[in-house]
């Protein structure tokens, strides 16, 4: 009997932890991004440009550059890295995740999706890697070292 009550309490706790004010899923509006709003990444010698969103998260990450991080693989579709510090974040439900999307999970986890995925948690958009298909093979299923540095012409 005690075991059954304990199981019910655990299940109720898990079920209630997802409760809260409902968030309506709005359609995403693609922001016009200027060519100068970029940063660069280098993955195993392959360089690419990231078209950036205009938000406080991006500004805070740019303030940390340049940096090199070891990004680990998750679910064979994304690379992630947890920073030791928090960034300003405004996570929103995302309708679609495409290969090349750069997102922030919670307030300290930088994520690059190298395959399309079904979103299950909200993210803060950082940007999108331009011509991602040209560097996609660099990601593979293992950890990768990624250098992040500011692109030319970026004005905040």
C-alpha positions as a Markdown table, in Angstrom:
| # | Residue | x | y | z |
|---|---|---|---|---|
| 1 | Unk | 0.0 | 0.0 | 0.0 |
| 2 | Unk | 2.8 | 2.4 | 0.9 |
| 3 | Unk | 4.5 | 1.6 | -2.4 |
| 4 | Unk | 1.3 | 2.3 | -4.4 |
| 5 | Unk | 0.8 | 5.7 | -2.6 |
| 6 | Unk | 4.4 | 6.6 | -3.2 |
| 7 | Unk | 4.0 | 5.8 | -6.9 |
| 8 | Unk | 0.9 | 7.9 | -7.1 |
| 9 | Unk | 2.6 | 10.9 | -5.4 |
| 10 | Unk | 5.6 | 10.7 | -7.8 |
| 11 | Unk | 3.3 | 10.5 | -10.8 |
| 12 | Unk | 1.2 | 13.4 | -9.6 |
| 13 | Unk | 4.3 | 15.5 | -8.9 |
| 14 | Unk | 5.6 | 14.8 | -12.5 |
| 15 | Unk | 2.2 | 15.6 | -14.0 |
| 16 | Unk | 1.8 | 18.9 | -12.0 |
| 17 | Unk | 5.3 | 20.1 | -12.7 |
| 18 | Unk | 4.2 | 20.8 | -16.3 |
| 19 | Unk | 1.2 | 22.8 | -15.1 |
| 20 | Unk | 1.3 | 26.5 | -15.2 |
| 21 | Unk | -0.2 | 29.3 | -17.3 |
| 22 | Unk | -0.9 | 28.1 | -20.8 |
| 23 | Unk | 1.2 | 29.6 | -23.5 |
| 24 | Unk | -0.4 | 30.0 | -26.9 |
| 25 | Unk | 1.7 | 29.0 | -29.8 |
| 26 | Unk | 2.0 | 32.0 | -32.1 |
| 27 | Unk | 3.1 | 31.8 | -35.7 |
| 28 | Unk | 6.7 | 32.8 | -36.1 |
| 29 | Unk | 7.5 | 36.0 | -37.8 |
| 30 | Unk | 10.8 | 35.9 | -39.8 |
| 31 | Unk | 12.8 | 39.0 | -38.9 |
| 32 | Unk | 14.6 | 40.7 | -41.7 |
| 33 | Unk | 18.3 | 40.2 | -40.9 |
| 34 | Unk | 20.9 | 42.4 | -42.5 |
| 35 | Unk | 24.0 | 40.9 | -44.0 |
| 36 | Unk | 26.2 | 42.7 | -41.4 |
| 37 | Unk | 24.4 | 41.0 | -38.5 |
| 38 | Unk | 26.6 | 38.0 | -38.5 |
| 39 | Unk | 29.1 | 36.0 | -36.4 |
| 40 | Unk | 31.4 | 33.3 | -37.7 |
| 41 | Unk | 32.0 | 29.7 | -36.6 |
| 42 | Unk | 34.8 | 27.3 | -37.4 |
| 43 | Unk | 34.1 | 23.6 | -37.1 |
| 44 | Unk | 37.0 | 21.3 | -37.9 |
| 45 | Unk | 38.5 | 23.9 | -40.3 |
| 46 | Unk | 35.1 | 24.6 | -42.0 |
| 47 | Unk | 34.1 | 28.2 | -41.6 |
| 48 | Unk | 30.5 | 29.4 | -41.8 |
| 49 | Unk | 28.6 | 32.6 | -41.1 |
| 50 | Unk | 25.7 | 32.8 | -38.7 |
| 51 | Unk | 22.9 | 35.2 | -39.5 |
| 52 | Unk | 21.9 | 36.6 | -36.1 |
| 53 | Unk | 18.6 | 37.5 | -34.5 |
| 54 | Unk | 18.4 | 41.0 | -32.9 |
| 55 | Unk | 17.9 | 40.3 | -29.2 |
| 56 | Unk | 19.6 | 40.7 | -25.8 |
| 57 | Unk | 20.8 | 37.1 | -25.9 |
| 58 | Unk | 22.8 | 37.6 | -29.1 |
| 59 | Unk | 24.3 | 40.8 | -27.7 |
| 60 | Unk | 25.4 | 39.1 | -24.5 |
| 61 | Unk | 27.0 | 36.2 | -26.4 |
| 62 | Unk | 28.8 | 38.6 | -28.8 |
| 63 | Unk | 30.3 | 40.3 | -25.7 |
| 64 | Unk | 31.9 | 36.9 | -24.8 |
| 65 | Unk | 33.6 | 36.4 | -28.1 |
| 66 | Unk | 35.9 | 35.1 | -29.3 |
| 67 | Unk | 35.6 | 31.7 | -27.7 |
| 68 | Unk | 36.1 | 28.0 | -28.5 |
| 69 | Unk | 33.9 | 25.4 | -27.0 |
| 70 | Unk | 33.6 | 21.6 | -27.1 |
| 71 | Unk | 30.1 | 20.8 | -28.2 |
| 72 | Unk | 28.7 | 17.4 | -27.4 |
| 73 | Unk | 26.2 | 15.4 | -29.5 |
| 74 | Unk | 22.6 | 14.8 | -28.4 |
| 75 | Unk | 20.0 | 12.6 | -30.2 |
| 76 | Unk | 22.2 | 12.5 | -33.3 |
| 77 | Unk | 20.7 | 15.8 | -34.5 |
| 78 | Unk | 22.2 | 18.5 | -32.3 |
| 79 | Unk | 25.4 | 19.7 | -30.6 |
| 80 | Unk | 25.2 | 21.5 | -27.3 |
| 81 | Unk | 27.4 | 23.3 | -24.7 |
| 82 | Unk | 26.4 | 24.5 | -21.2 |
| 83 | Unk | 28.1 | 27.7 | -20.3 |
| 84 | Unk | 29.1 | 28.4 | -16.6 |
| 85 | Unk | 27.1 | 31.6 | -16.8 |
| 86 | Unk | 23.6 | 32.6 | -17.7 |
| 87 | Unk | 22.6 | 34.8 | -20.6 |
| 88 | Unk | 19.4 | 36.9 | -20.9 |
| 89 | Unk | 16.8 | 34.6 | -22.5 |
| 90 | Unk | 13.3 | 34.8 | -23.8 |
| 91 | Unk | 12.4 | 31.2 | -24.7 |
| 92 | Unk | 9.5 | 30.9 | -27.0 |
| 93 | Unk | 7.7 | 27.8 | -28.4 |
| 94 | Unk | 9.2 | 27.0 | -31.8 |
| 95 | Unk | 7.2 | 25.4 | -34.6 |
| 96 | Unk | 10.0 | 24.0 | -36.6 |
| 97 | Unk | 13.7 | 23.4 | -36.1 |
| 98 | Unk | 15.8 | 23.2 | -39.2 |
| 99 | Unk | 19.4 | 22.1 | -39.8 |
| 100 | Unk | 21.6 | 25.1 | -39.1 |
| 101 | Unk | 19.5 | 26.7 | -36.4 |
| 102 | Unk | 21.4 | 28.1 | -33.5 |
| 103 | Unk | 19.4 | 28.3 | -30.3 |
| 104 | Unk | 19.7 | 28.9 | -26.6 |
| 105 | Unk | 18.1 | 26.3 | -24.3 |
| 106 | Unk | 17.1 | 27.6 | -20.9 |
| 107 | Unk | 19.6 | 30.4 | -20.2 |
| 108 | Unk | 23.0 | 28.8 | -20.6 |
| 109 | Unk | 22.9 | 26.0 | -23.2 |
| 110 | Unk | 24.0 | 26.9 | -26.7 |
| 111 | Unk | 22.6 | 24.5 | -29.3 |
| 112 | Unk | 23.3 | 23.9 | -33.0 |
| 113 | Unk | 20.9 | 21.6 | -34.8 |
| 114 | Unk | 22.6 | 19.7 | -37.7 |
| 115 | Unk | 19.4 | 17.8 | -38.6 |
| 116 | Unk | 15.8 | 18.9 | -38.6 |
| 117 | Unk | 13.9 | 18.2 | -35.3 |
| 118 | Unk | 10.5 | 18.3 | -33.7 |
| 119 | Unk | 10.6 | 21.0 | -31.1 |
| 120 | Unk | 9.5 | 19.8 | -27.6 |
| 121 | Unk | 10.8 | 22.7 | -25.5 |
| 122 | Unk | 11.0 | 26.4 | -25.9 |
| 123 | Unk | 14.2 | 28.1 | -27.1 |
| 124 | Unk | 15.6 | 31.6 | -27.6 |
| 125 | Unk | 16.6 | 32.1 | -31.2 |
| 126 | Unk | 20.3 | 33.1 | -31.8 |
| 127 | Unk | 20.5 | 32.7 | -35.5 |
| 128 | Unk | 20.9 | 30.4 | -38.5 |
| 129 | Unk | 24.0 | 29.2 | -40.1 |
| 130 | Unk | 24.2 | 30.3 | -43.8 |
| 131 | Unk | 24.7 | 27.6 | -46.4 |
| 132 | Unk | 24.7 | 25.0 | -43.6 |
| 133 | Unk | 24.8 | 22.1 | -46.1 |
| 134 | Unk | 28.4 | 23.1 | -46.9 |
| 135 | Unk | 29.6 | 22.3 | -43.4 |
| 136 | Unk | 27.0 | 19.8 | -42.2 |
| 137 | Unk | 29.3 | 16.8 | -42.6 |
| 138 | Unk | 31.7 | 18.4 | -40.1 |
| 139 | Unk | 29.3 | 17.7 | -37.3 |
| 140 | Unk | 28.9 | 13.9 | -37.4 |
| 141 | Unk | 27.8 | 12.1 | -34.2 |
| 142 | Unk | 30.8 | 12.9 | -32.0 |
| 143 | Unk | 31.8 | 16.0 | -30.0 |
| 144 | Unk | 33.3 | 18.8 | -32.1 |
| 145 | Unk | 35.3 | 21.9 | -31.2 |
| 146 | Unk | 33.6 | 25.1 | -32.4 |
| 147 | Unk | 35.3 | 28.4 | -32.6 |
| 148 | Unk | 33.0 | 31.4 | -32.4 |
| 149 | Unk | 34.1 | 34.9 | -33.4 |
| 150 | Unk | 32.5 | 38.1 | -34.5 |
| 151 | Unk | 31.9 | 38.6 | -38.2 |
| 152 | Unk | 33.0 | 41.7 | -40.0 |
| 153 | Unk | 30.7 | 44.7 | -40.0 |
| 154 | Unk | 28.6 | 43.8 | -36.9 |
| 155 | Unk | 27.2 | 46.8 | -35.2 |
| 156 | Unk | 25.3 | 46.6 | -31.9 |
